[in-house]
Amino acid sequence: MAMPMEKITIATVPWFGTKSHSRRDITLTVFGTTDKLTLPVEVTTKVHEIRWILSQRLGIEPETLAFVVKQASSFKKLTESDEIRSCTVRGISSWTRTKAKFPHPICIIGAGHQGLRQALSFIKEGLSEFTVFDRWHKPGGTAWVSNANPTSKLQTELGAYHLQYDRDFPIPRKSMKTWPTRDELLEHFAQVCDEYGITAHVRYTTAVTNLQIIKDGGGNDVDPRTQHIIAKSCPASEEDTIEEDAKVEETFSAVACYPGALVAPLRVDYKGEEDYDGTIGYGMFEEFNYEKVRDEIPAIMGMGAFAVENVRTCLEHGASKVWLICRRKNIAMPR
């Protein structure tokens, strides 16, 4: 006699068991002090997980830390696989990250927006041993000192470009527009450099040409934090001349590079340009006279930041219509 088939459901349990996601707070105390840190954790969080988190926060090796709990008149060391609980932490003196000490100053290459932000962060952290090298004669970087036009404006959110903007310094709306012009941005960069003391650390008209890691006699690094910089002076203007052998050689413990990107435009000679009766020019470096587009229909080749900027600028100068011509279908990309 055939028996009817019944569907049987078997519960599957991982071989290591189920994991609870219930949460609790634990308190960690620095050994020999009353300095405490409270952390929210899952009840199944292990010692090795907290060890790694703390090592990243404090900038130390994980093996430096030991977690112990009071047991009668002595201390018991927690193992890596133990569930973390309120305990005492050995191997540190406080919850404050110890500032690194370097044998030499820090080098920053580039006094553009990112280089200045790096310098400002050093100033705010109390680090005064650093030098900024830049080949231009003022702060702002190639993007704003050289490439931008007088009509160029910031095309991204203001907070990203306001040097002082952080959790303790809101954007001063009254002193800066949402879409500041090139000259307003350059003025802002210079003002912040002077106000915070960055200017004293910057060497303008100086281009870094070589970086060497110092070796010992056996070819090994003397110190992985020791790097030799060779830089040369650059003319501040076309009228200035610099001796060929004029150069600077210094040693630094670390180098932060902010050389900029896409600083050299692609210049293309189109077939038939010599027979074209209209105006042909590049919409950057202050090369183009926008008064010539009034009541005209200009064609802009490209779809990057300056292409989008020139659409706006041409319309602001009275162009009746603007064509944006691209090689492929995509989204126009403002800066």
TORLONU-87879 format. One record per residue (C-alpha): x, y, z. Coordinates in steps of 0.2 Angstrom, whole numbers, padded with zeros to 4 digits, always signed. Layout:
// residues N
XYZ
...
END
This chain:
// residues 335
+0000+0000+0000
+0007+0017-0005
+0008+0030+0008
+0005+0048+0003
+0021+0059+0002
+0023+0072+0015
+0034+0087+0014
+0046+0088+0028
+0055+0104+0032
+0072+0103+0041
+0079+0118+0049
+0097+0122+0045
+0108+0129+0058
+0126+0135+0053
+0139+0124+0060
+0146+0138+0071
+0129+0142+0078
+0118+0157+0076
+0124+0174+0080
+0115+0187+0091
+0114+0205+0085
+0108+0211+0101
+0118+0227+0107
+0125+0233+0123
+0137+0246+0129
+0154+0242+0135
+0166+0253+0145
+0185+0252+0141
+0197+0260+0154
+0215+0264+0151
+0226+0255+0164
+0231+0265+0178
+0220+0280+0174
+0202+0285+0175
+0201+0288+0156
+0186+0279+0149
+0179+0275+0132
+0161+0269+0130
+0157+0259+0114
+0141+0251+0108
+0144+0233+0102
+0135+0217+0098
+0135+0204+0112
+0145+0193+0101
+0158+0205+0096
+0175+0198+0099
+0191+0205+0107
+0201+0204+0090
+0188+0215+0082
+0189+0229+0095
+0208+0227+0095
+0208+0231+0076
+0196+0246+0078
+0206+0254+0092
+0223+0251+0083
+0216+0261+0068
+0209+0275+0079
+0225+0277+0089
+0238+0274+0075
+0247+0259+0083
+0250+0241+0080
+0236+0229+0086
+0248+0219+0096
+0252+0234+0107
+0235+0232+0115
+0230+0220+0129
+0212+0218+0137
+0211+0212+0155
+0198+0210+0168
+0199+0211+0187
+0199+0194+0194
+0200+0193+0213
+0217+0201+0217
+0224+0199+0200
+0220+0203+0181
+0215+0190+0168
+0219+0193+0150
+0205+0191+0138
+0209+0180+0122
+0206+0185+0104
+0190+0174+0103
+0183+0180+0119
+0167+0191+0118
+0172+0209+0122
+0166+0216+0139
+0169+0231+0150
+0187+0229+0154
+0204+0238+0156
+0216+0241+0141
+0235+0240+0143
+0248+0246+0131
+0242+0265+0129
+0242+0280+0140
+0226+0288+0134
+0213+0288+0121
+0221+0302+0111
+0230+0297+0096
+0249+0301+0098
+0255+0313+0085
+0269+0306+0074
+0286+0313+0076
+0297+0315+0060
+0315+0318+0059
+0312+0331+0045
+0299+0343+0039
+0284+0337+0028
+0284+0343+0009
+0268+0348+0000
+0269+0349-0019
+0256+0361-0026
+0247+0376-0019
+0231+0373-0027
+0215+0370-0018
+0220+0352-0012
+0238+0357-0007
+0231+0372+0003
+0218+0362+0012
+0233+0350+0017
+0243+0365+0023
+0228+0372+0033
+0225+0355+0041
+0243+0355+0047
+0241+0372+0054
+0225+0367+0063
+0234+0352+0070
+0249+0362+0077
+0261+0355+0064
+0273+0369+0059
+0287+0360+0051
+0281+0359+0033
+0285+0367+0016
+0274+0370+0001
+0282+0371-0017
+0272+0378-0031
+0278+0384-0048
+0266+0398-0049
+0268+0415-0041
+0252+0415-0031
+0240+0402-0023
+0227+0394-0033
+0235+0381-0044
+0236+0379-0063
+0217+0377-0064
+0213+0394-0057
+0229+0404-0059
+0233+0399-0077
+0219+0389-0086
+0203+0399-0080
+0196+0414-0089
+0191+0430-0080
+0173+0425-0083
+0176+0407-0076
+0165+0403-0061
+0165+0389-0048
+0153+0376-0055
+0152+0364-0040
+0146+0366-0022
+0153+0380-0013
+0158+0370+0003
+0170+0359-0007
+0180+0374-0012
+0179+0385+0004
+0196+0382+0012
+0190+0385+0030
+0174+0375+0029
+0174+0361+0042
+0163+0355+0056
+0169+0370+0067
+0168+0384+0053
+0152+0386+0043
+0152+0394+0026
+0152+0413+0028
+0138+0417+0016
+0140+0436+0016
+0158+0436+0011
+0157+0423-0003
+0145+0420-0017
+0138+0402-0020
+0146+0403-0038
+0161+0414-0035
+0172+0419-0050
+0190+0415-0053
+0196+0432-0046
+0185+0429-0030
+0192+0412-0028
+0210+0418-0030
+0207+0432-0017
+0199+0419-0005
+0214+0407-0007
+0227+0422-0004
+0217+0429+0011
+0216+0412+0020
+0235+0409+0017
+0239+0426+0025
+0226+0424+0039
+0232+0406+0045
+0250+0409+0042
+0251+0397+0027
+0260+0410+0016
+0276+0409+0027
+0278+0390+0022
+0275+0392+0003
+0289+0394-0009
+0281+0401-0025
+0289+0400-0043
+0298+0384-0038
+0295+0368-0047
+0299+0351-0040
+0309+0341-0053
+0315+0326-0044
+0312+0315-0028
+0324+0303-0022
+0323+0291-0007
+0339+0291+0002
+0348+0274+0003
+0362+0268+0014
+0378+0260+0007
+0370+0243+0005
+0356+0250-0006
+0343+0250+0009
+0332+0264+0014
+0340+0274+0027
+0323+0279+0034
+0307+0275+0024
+0302+0292+0030
+0317+0301+0022
+0315+0308+0005
+0326+0320-0004
+0318+0334-0015
+0326+0343-0029
+0317+0359-0035
+0321+0373-0047
+0316+0391-0048
+0303+0396-0061
+0300+0413-0069
+0285+0422-0061
+0282+0430-0078
+0288+0430-0096
+0299+0445-0092
+0309+0436-0078
+0324+0425-0081
+0331+0412-0070
+0349+0405-0070
+0350+0387-0077
+0358+0380-0062
+0347+0389-0049
+0340+0374-0039
+0335+0370-0021
+0339+0353-0013
+0331+0348+0004
+0327+0333+0014
+0309+0329+0020
+0301+0315+0030
+0285+0314+0019
+0279+0321+0003
+0261+0325-0001
+0258+0327-0020
+0244+0338-0027
+0251+0342-0045
+0233+0345-0052
+0225+0335-0067
+0222+0339-0085
+0232+0354-0085
+0238+0353-0103
+0223+0356-0116
+0223+0345-0132
+0226+0357-0146
+0219+0351-0163
+0222+0358-0180
+0206+0354-0190
+0207+0352-0209
+0201+0368-0217
+0204+0380-0203
+0215+0391-0214
+0200+0394-0226
+0187+0398-0212
+0183+0416-0211
+0176+0416-0194
+0184+0417-0177
+0193+0401-0170
+0200+0400-0153
+0202+0391-0136
+0190+0395-0122
+0203+0396-0109
+0219+0405-0104
+0210+0421-0107
+0213+0418-0126
+0196+0421-0133
+0187+0437-0135
+0169+0434-0131
+0163+0450-0138
+0164+0442-0155
+0150+0430-0151
+0136+0444-0149
+0122+0439-0160
+0132+0425-0167
+0130+0406-0166
+0146+0399-0160
+0150+0380-0160
+0160+0373-0145
+0170+0357-0148
+0170+0346-0132
+0160+0342-0117
+0171+0344-0102
+0172+0358-0089
+0177+0372-0100
+0165+0367-0114
+0151+0369-0102
+0158+0385-0095
+0159+0392-0112
+0141+0388-0116
+0136+0399-0102
+0149+0413-0106
+0144+0414-0124
+0126+0416-0119
+0130+0429-0106
+0139+0439-0120
+0124+0439-0131
+0126+0424-0142
+0109+0420-0151
+0112+0401-0150
+0126+0389-0145
+0130+0372-0152
+0140+0359-0141
+0148+0347-0153
+0155+0330-0146
+0162+0315-0153
+0151+0303-0143
+0134+0304-0134
+0136+0307-0116
+0133+0319-0101
+0141+0336-0102
+0153+0337-0087
+0154+0354-0078
+0169+0357-0066
END
